[in-house]
Amino acid sequence: MMRSAEAVLTANSYYEHSVRRPLSHGALIGDMSADVAVVGGGLAGLSAAIDLRKRGFSVALLEAENIGWGASGRNGGQALAGLACDMSVIEGELGRDIARQVWDMSIEAIDLIHERRREYKIACDWQAGYLSGAVNAKKARELANSVESMQSRYGYQQALIEARAVRAWIDSPRFVALAHDPKCGHLHPLKYTLGLSRAAASQGASIFENTRVTAISRDGRGYLVHSRDGLVRARYVLLAGNVYLDQLAPRLRSRIMPVGTYIVATEPIAGPRANALIPSRAAICDTNFVLDYFRLSADDRVIFGGRVSYSTATPMNLAQSMRARMLTVFPQLDDVAVTHAWGGFVDITMNRAPDFGRATELGDDVYYLQGFSGHGLALTGLAGRIVAEAIAGSATRFDCFARLSHRRFPGGRLLRTPALVAAMAWYRLRDLL
Ligand SMILES: Cc1cc2nc3c(=O)[nH]c(=O)nc-3n(C[C@H](O)[C@H](O)[C@H](O)COP(=O)(O)OP(=O)(O)OC[C@H]3O[C@@H](n4cnc5c(N)ncnc54)[C@H](O)[C@@H]3O)c2cc1C
């Protein structure tokens, strides 16, 4: 059901309209063998495929639709350090030392984007700089505390921008304080994802599109990964299917909740006018729980994301309602048309910490990466790298994440959705206080 609901969300993505996709990889037909079968052609699966090949493993990557069809090709493009949850969640569970390692890995995730852009010559419109924005005095105090805490606990530097200087960074009446982070930034996510796909193929990974994995079974020698017209015999399996694995791994599915989030792109805005909106051209995100995230594209559009929904149906009047939301930030764009509206689903965990591990119900050598909770553009790269390390026999870094405990959402999707809606209504209310 989710896939059909999403046809409309992909078809009108600005990203799809601004790239020329290469000739598609064929579907898998017949039997083949590989050391590792990777399920999912998003950033997580592709990143793993690249590093597995570098370590000498043969790789078959199976994608149900086409490369970047999921969140990886449709997201807000903001490449952020850290995790979706506060670092205190990790400290509370695993202690300061492991939390420090996790934080350092999240920084490595940003560096990895640059490493791969350079190594594989991926042109993806990188723009450095990220601003967190507080929309009221209470949130400004929280932002200042967070900047101070990240500096003192993790040595991470961000510059706090107080009310009187805000307009020099963003021409909006909405913000009362900002924090500028020069390390993070933004890019065109579909260009980057397709670049990684090219890189994986050039390293020798076998990539199949329109190949949905329908079942995973075992024989005496390893795993049998089935699709409609083919079969991969593999020693290891990596599940990197985000919220779309459905019945392939029901136990994993109960640990994440699909939450819809939506984006619009405006028509290009004449250069100086675009620069006046965000002179540094940094990506911006407010600090609300239900947040707005936006940036300028390389061709001077505003790419504005926000809203959430807990049903898999596309919201009514998506473009108009998102445009109205954008105008609360930039009322001066009243004469600017929205040309594209799209969205996708993020894989939220109960505590918003990522959920990586081994799907032992399917077998000890079945690994999974999920639960990026809307904060996966950079972290997926690192996740792919550390799962490749684990498969190669060095699981120390992977296990920092795998040790995190995750609660199941109770009662299946039908029951858990109303509970989540109630919780979100409460958080939305808190945003206003
Ligand atoms: C609208 C939106 C905005 C976002 N904005 C940001 C942002 O600005 N910054 C940020 O850090 N994060 C953002 N995110 C989150 C980020 O995009 C994701 O965390 C990340 O892309 C997840 O990558 P992935 O590879 O795990 O999943 P995906 O990219 O979703 O890839 C999973 C793939 O697996 C395939 N698949 C699933 N099941 C099967 C099967 N049985 N057989 C074969 N293939 C299968 C799917 O078809 C899909 O292509 C956003 C997400 C969305 C939806």
The ligand as a Gaussian input file, in Angstrom:
#p B3LYP/6-31G(d) Opt

LIG

0 1
 C       11.146000      13.803000       2.701000
 C       12.386000      13.409000       3.474000
 C       13.278000      14.400000       3.880000
 C       14.438000      14.039000       4.570000
 N       15.368000      14.994000       4.828000
 C       16.547000      14.652000       5.391000
 C       17.579000      15.604000       5.554000
 O       17.468000      16.750000       5.120000
 N       18.724000      15.222000       6.184000
 C       18.896000      13.932000       6.639000
 O       19.929000      13.641000       7.244000
 N       17.955000      12.989000       6.434000
 C       16.793000      13.308000       5.814000
 N       15.859000      12.353000       5.574000
 C       16.159000      10.962000       5.957000
 C       17.112000      10.284000       4.968000
 O       16.715000      10.562000       3.647000
 C       17.103000       8.787000       5.224000
 O       17.489000       8.540000       6.565000
 C       18.036000       7.988000       4.318000
 O       17.918000       8.361000       2.981000
 C       17.728000       6.498000       4.472000
 O       18.464000       5.773000       3.510000
 P       18.196000       4.230000       3.345000
 O       19.175000       3.745000       2.361000
 O       18.174000       3.598000       4.698000
 O       16.696000       4.106000       2.826000
 P       16.031000       4.422000       1.402000
 O       16.706000       5.513000       0.686000
 O       14.567000       4.585000       1.654000
 O       16.303000       3.115000       0.576000
 C       15.690000       1.881000       0.867000
 C       15.497000       1.169000      -0.452000
 O       15.234000      -0.200000      -0.186000
 C       14.375000      -0.660000      -1.169000
 N       13.713000      -1.858000      -0.678000
 C       12.947000      -1.997000       0.413000
 N       12.492000      -3.257000       0.533000
 C       13.004000      -3.941000      -0.511000
 C       12.891000      -5.288000      -0.952000
 N       12.119000      -6.172000      -0.305000
 N       13.570000      -5.663000      -2.059000
 C       14.361000      -4.782000      -2.735000
 N       14.473000      -3.480000      -2.372000
 C       13.803000      -3.065000      -1.267000
 C       13.398000       0.506000      -1.372000
 O       12.724000       0.428000      -2.623000
 C       14.313000       1.712000      -1.232000
 O       14.754000       2.197000      -2.486000
 C       14.672000      12.676000       4.909000
 C       13.761000      11.688000       4.525000
 C       12.637000      12.047000       3.807000
 C       11.678000      10.972000       3.371000

